[in-house]
Amino acid sequence: MSQSVAGGTKVAKNTSVNYEVSKGKEVKDVYIGNAEQNGSSESAVTSYFTNKGLKVSRSEQYHDSVPKGNVISYSPGNGSTVKEGSTVNIVVSSGPKPVETVSLQDLTGMTQANAENAIRNAGLSVGSQSTKPSSKPAGIVLDYSPRGNVKPGTAITLVISSGPCKDGSHTPDANGTCTVCGTTGLAVTPPRGDGSTENP
Ligand SMILES: [Zn+2]
């Protein structure tokens, strides 16, 4: 503080005395508008704030629709007024949350009991089962679904062999393969003529 007349000086009534009061360093107000006006990338939004004399603190979150590296939100938000030099918090997307999956081993050729154990040990559940004649012994897993990487708890459907046709009563096709169970190398009976009209 300073004044135009030294302290202790006698002056006439109504003499004007000029003085100044120090106000210290003035801190400017900063208006926050649309921080994504130059795009939603972390760098664009960060530049927006630093250009206004603000500091940026960042954190990350998974987000289903905001692409990885883009800003999900900022706080204080659009329309706020803050002091120059204050900190704005931005939340940056780290992309969608990864879906946890389980890798299921190949079950084909396993016994039904072993396959069911493998399914449960992988954190999955045993789904519906059906049987189908095949050249494999009864009780062997022929097929299953879904395959590969699946979500935990998924029900796995099994197709189990009911074995070859009973008593060897196969139904061979022209190549000696049973059309019911798939057993190969069967005798072709009864004879089907010279075959010239079957495979033109
Ligand atoms: Zn058969």
Boltz pocket constraint, residues with backbone or C-beta under 6 A from the ligand:
constraints:
  - pocket:
      binder: B
      contacts: [[A, 164], [A, 165], [A, 169], [A, 170], [A, 171], [A, 178], [A, 179], [A, 180], [A, 181], [A, 182], [A, 183]]
      max_distance: 6.0
